[in-house]
Amino acid sequence: MIHFNSIKVSNVPLKTGFPLIFSTKNPISKTGGVVGLQGNLAPDGAIVKVAGLKSQKFVGKARCFDCEESAFDAVSNKKYEAGDVIVIRYEGPKGGPGMREMLATTAAIYGQGMGEKVALITDGRFSGATRGLCVGHISPEAMSLGPIALIENGDQILIDANEGIITLNVDEKTLKTRQKSIQKRKNNFGSGALWKFSQTVGSARFGAVTHPGAKKEIKNYSDI
């Protein structure tokens, strides 16, 4: 363990005598700032930022949106309630396409003083600026007909970062019925670079890359 003792920055004395680097045997946090989640809602995993959270567990009712714009519009007009789990889907690597950041909606929620009263889940992405209980990178994404595409308004969702789980509390029979009736959504782009990207990009679980990996390569141009 290393301590600050007598370091000054720009002639401003810093507090001394406190640990600077902690041993892995005695960490500040067992998990760090982010936690991986898994469950029937995210069989291939999801990520939640836990740094700064007052509570790492939430149970609430789903409020579904099929793009960030519609979610932001609803939040801006306060068409949601405390206890809701706001679901933003079809914003994953294929669905977006590009897995853009959902910062606008989370910022609006916090600006209304509702950051600790609702949760938000998405197959899109978050950054370090995100505040509140927000789960991103849900895989498989809705565009690939992952379970997030099967959620309906009012469904109960459990998020527990302490246990590392995210669960859609809907019985398996009902989910199978929904799976049979759901239709694959059309891509937002019918041509161009973004359409090409959406045709080749993989799951967020594997980095949302646009190639299958070196094992599939027949010829390596770096060897030429």
N, C-alpha and C positions, 0 to 999 in steps of 0.2 A: 504494500500500500504506500502510495506517495502522497505527501502533504504539501500544501502551500505554506511557506514560512515567512518570506520577506520579499515577495515580488511586488514591483510597482509598475504601473502602466501610465505613461504620460504624467508622472509625478503624483498620481492618485493612488494612495495606498489601498490594497485589497485586503479583504478579510483573510486572516491567516489561521493556520492550525486545523484546517478541515481537510478531509480526504479529497484528493484530486483524481487518482486512478484506483479503482477498487479491484480486489482480487475476484476471480471467477468463483471462488468459494464463498464469497460474501458480496454478491452483486447488489446494486441499488434496486434492480428489478429482475425478477426471474425470467421475464419474457422480452424485455425491451419495449420499444415504442409501438411495435406492430405485432399482431397475433394472427396466425392462420386459423381459419374456421373450416369445418366440414360437416356435412349432414345431408339429409335427403333434398335440401334446397340447393346445395352446392356439393355434389358428389366429387367433383374434381377440385374443390377448395375455393376459398375466398379469403380476403384480407380485411382486417379491421385495425384502425389506428386507435390504440388505447391510451396513449400519452395524454394526460390532462383530464381524463374522464372521471367523473364522480362515481358513476356506476357502470359496471361492465356487463350488466344483464338487463335485457329488455324483452317484454312480451307485449305484443300489440296487434292491432288489426291492419291488414294490408289495404293500402290506397294506391292503386296501380296506374302507371303512366307508361306509354309506349315510346316516349322520347323525352329528352330533358326540357325542351321548350314547353311542352304541356304541363310538366311538373312545376316548372318555374312560374308559369302563368297561374296555376292553382295556388301555389304558395303565396305569390304576390297579392292575390285576391283573398287570401286567408280561407281558402276552401279545403281546410283540413283541420283536424282536432288533436288535442293532446291524447297520446296513447296510440296514434297512428304509426304504422311502419310504411313510409313512402317508398314505393317500388318504382325505380326507373330502369326500364329494360329496352332491349334492341339498341343498346349503345356500346356493345362489345366490339371486339376486333372486326368481326364480319358485319355486325348490325349497324355500327356507326356510319360508315365503317371508320375504324381507326381508334376506337376506345378513348374518346375525348374525356376531359376532366369534368366532373360534376360540381365544380366549385360554386357556380352561380346560385344553384338551388340551396346548397348547404349554407352559404353566406346569408341568403334571404331568410332562412329559417332562424338562424342565430340573431339576425337583426331584429326579428320580431319577438325575441325573448323565449323562443320555443326550443332552443337547442338541447335542453335536457329533458324535454317532454315528449319528443318523438325520436324515431330512428329512421335511417334511410339506407336502403340497399340497392345495389345496381350491378349490372354486368359491365358497366363502364369503369372509369378510373378516378382515383383521388390523388391528391398531392399532400405534402406536409402542411399546407395551409388549411386543410380541412379541420373543422371543429365539430364536436358532437359524436354520437354513436353512429358512425357511417361505415357500411360494409361495401367494399368494391371488389372488382375482379371476379365476380361470381362466375363459376365455370361448371358445366358448359353454359354458354351464353344463350339468350333467348332465340337468336337467329339460327342457332344450331338445335333448336327445340329442347333446350335444357329445361329443368324443372322451374326455373324462374318464369318461363313462358306460360306455365300452367296456373300461376297464382291468380285468384279472383278477388275482387274487392270484398273485404270482410273476413278473409281467411286469417287465422291466427298464426303468427310467426314468432318463434323464440330465437333470440340471439344471446349467447352466453360466452363471452370472451374468456372467462375464468376456466370454463370447461372446454373451450375451443369448438363449440357446436353452433350450427344455424339450422333450424328445423322448421319446416312447413307442417303445421299440425292439421293435416288433412289425410284421411285414411287412404290406403294404397288403392283400393277399389275405385274410389272417386278420381284419383289421379290418373289411373289407367283409362278411365272413361274420357277424361279431358284430353289425354294424349291422343286418343283415337280421333277426336273431333277437331283438333287444332290444325290449322293450315299454315304452311310455311309462308312467312311474310316476304313480300317482294323487296328487293334491294332498293335503297334510296337513290342509287345511281345506276343507270342502264348502260353506260359506256364510260370510256375514259380511264384515267389512272386509278381513281378510287374504286371503280368497278373491278378493274384488274386486281387491285389489292385485296378486295373482299373475296375474290375467287380463290386466292392462294393462301391467305393468312390463317394461321392456326390458333389454337386455344390460348387464352391468357395464362393458363397453367404452365405452358411451355414457352412463355415469353412472347406470344403473339408474333411469331416469326413467319416469314413468307417462303420458307424452304423446309424440306423434310429432314434436313440434317446431312452430315457428311457420309453417313452409311449409304445413302441413296445416290451419292455422286458417282457417276461413271468416269468422268474426266475432270481433273482438277487443273484449272487454268494457271494456277500459281506455279505449277511444275514446268510450264512451257519456257 
